[in-house]
Amino acid sequence: MCGRFTLGEVKGLTARFSIDHPLVDVPRPRYNIAPGQDVPIVTSDASRSLTLMRWGLVPFWAKDPRIGNRMINARSESVTEKPAFRNAIKARRCIVPTTGFYEWRRTGDGKQPYLARLKDERLFGMAGLYEKWISPQKAEMLTFTILTTAANDLMADIHNRMPVILDRREEERWLSPRPLDASELEELFTPFPSERMEAYAVSPRVNDASVEGEELMEPMKRASLQAALF
């Protein structure tokens, strides 16, 4: 799964994702984004836009928006079948910009957080879906979820799932307004190559969603890591 991620490179969003309609107010860098928080999301209709959306998809048919708390991830293997996602996968696909995501490895004393990111690209995109939910008072809320797939060789030692990371060459296809067939989705959902990624242990301070700061992305010192694992 993907339960936290970073977006430390915000000034480069417009250029990196070829945005035609950027946000009026540039968001601040974030290093511990948690479910329920607002995030800049890339969408494409006639043109590409950046739009703030809340993490945790609320289906348009939901009676209670709190269902979004359980919809932060969508399994790629069943996304076309699940009622919460099967409409969005056809026409409401989006890109979730990030500079890295956190995953937790089980240890004898609990869980050790790791940061995973790309070696050659500071800013990259995860595959997402979004929905517009309208409250009984007619207020609109845009929400999103991050798709996950089986872990690649690098991530498998940490967790059995990972986000669907989009290769730059596949971003245009993912954002296409047309439905994608089963073979296209299978290709897009293939785990990202291990050799293009790195992952390392970080401070357990990231466990607290209220903690922020670029230092959360720094590698954990070896002595501290050994103490945490053993």
N, C-alpha and C positions, 0 to 999 in steps of 0.2 A: 504494500500500500504506500501511499504518500500522505503523511500527516503534518508535515511542516516543510517550508521551502524558503528560499531567499530571493530577493530581487535587488541586488546591490548596485546594478548598473541601470539607472533610470534615464539619464540624459541621452543614452544611445538607443532607446527604444524606437523612436520614430524612424531613424535611419536603418536600424537592423531589420525591422519588420516592414519596411516600405509603407509606412502609415501615411494616408492622405488626410486623415482627420485626427490629429493628436489631441490629447487632453489639454484643456485650457490651463489648468494648474498642474505643473509637473509634480508627481508624487515624490515623497522622500524615499531614499534607499531603505530597504527593509531586510533584516537578517534573521527573522524568526516569525515568518508569516504563519498564522494558525487558522484553522477553520472558523468561519463566522466573520472573518475580516474582509474588507474590500480590497480588491486587487485589480490592476490594469490588465484587461484582457483584449486580445487581438481578434477582431471579427472582420468578415468581408461580405459585402453585398455587391453593390455596384462599385464600391471602393473600400479600402481598408480603413478601419477605425480602431482607436483605443477607447475602451469603455470600462469604467469601474463596475465591478460585479462582486457580489458576496460569495465567498467560498462555502459551498454546500448546496447542491442543486435542489430547488423546490419545483417539482413538476407543476405544470399549469393547472392540473386537476386537483392538486392537494387542498385539503380543507384547513390544514394547520401548517404554517411555514416552518415549524420546528422539525418537520421531517428532514429538512436540509442538514440537520446535525448528523444524520446517518448516511448522507449522500455526498460525502466529500470525495469519494472514489467510485469509479465504475469499472468492473472487470471487463476487459476487452473481449474475452471469450463468450460472454453472455449479453453484451450490451444491446444487440439487436433484438433480444427476446424480452428483456426486463421492461415492464410497463413504464418505469420511471425514466428510461433512457431511449426506448426504441423509436420514439418520434424525433427526439433531438439528434440522434445519430444520422438521420436522413438529411436534415437541412440546417441544424443549428450546431455546427462544429466550430470550435474556436481554438486559439493557441494561448497557452498560459506561459508568459515569459518568465524566465528564471535565470539565476546565476548558480543554482545548486539546490539540491534537496537533501533533507535529513532522513536517515533510516536508523532503526535501533536493532542492535544485535543482543540477543539474550546471553547473559553471563550467569555465573553462579550466584552473584549478588544482586541481580536485577537486569537492567538493560543499559548498554553503552551506545550513545549516539554517534553516528558517522555522518559526514558530509560527502555527498557524491556530486561530481560535476564533470564537464567535458574538459579535456586537456587543451584542445586547440580553439575553443570558443568560450569566451567569458559569458556571453549572453546567448541562451538557446531557448527552444520552445518545447513545451509538453502538450500532448494532445488533450483537448478538453471538449466538453459539451456545455451548452448554456440554455437557460429557459427564462421566460418572462412570467412572473406570477402576479396576479392582480388580487388584491385583498377585497373583502366585502365593502370596504370604504372606497374602492376604486384606486387605491394607491398601487403603483407598479414597483416590482422588485426584480432585478436581474441577478441571477445566481448561476454558478458553474460547478462542474465536477471535473476531476482529473482522471483520465483513463489509465489503467494499470495493465501490466502484462507479466509473464513469467520473468524471473530474474535472469540476467546474463551471468556468465561465469564469474565476473568480478563481484557482482552484488549477491550472488547465491550464498556466499559465506556469511553474509550479514542478514539477509531476509530473502524469502522466497518470491517476493513480488517487487516490482519497480514501476515507475511511471513510463508511459509510452512517450519516448523522446523522438521528436520528428527531425529527420535529416533536413537540412535546408532545401534540398531539391524536392522534398515531398510536401513542403508547407503549402504551396499553391494548390496542390491536389486536395489536401486536407480541408482547405478553406473553400473549395469549390461548392457552389450552391446545389449542385446536382447530387443525387444519392450515389453512394459508392457501392459497387457490388462486392460479393463475399470475397472474391480473390484479391481485390484491391485492399479491402480492410485487413485481410490476413497479412498481406505484404507490409502495410503500414504498422501493424501491431507487432511485428517481429522485434524482439529485444534489441536495443541499440548495441552496437559492437563494443565489447569490453575494452579492446585495445585503444579506443578513443576516449575512455573515461578514467577517472581516478576516484578513490574513496579513502578517507582517513578518519580516525577517531577525533572527536571534538569534545569540548567541555560539557559535562552534564548540566551546566547552567541553561542549555538550550531546552531542557525539559520544562522550564517555566516559561509559559507563553508571554508573560509580562516582561521578560528580559529581552533587551534589544542591544544591537551594537555589532560593528564589523568584527570585533574580536571573537564573536561566536564561531566564525568560519576558520579560525586559526587551528592548526593541528594540535592535538593534545600532547603534552610533553611525554616522552617515553616512560619515565619513571611513574608518572601519574597514571598512564594507561596500564602499565603492568600491575599497579596496585588495584585498579578498577577491575581488571580481568581476572586477577588471581588473588 
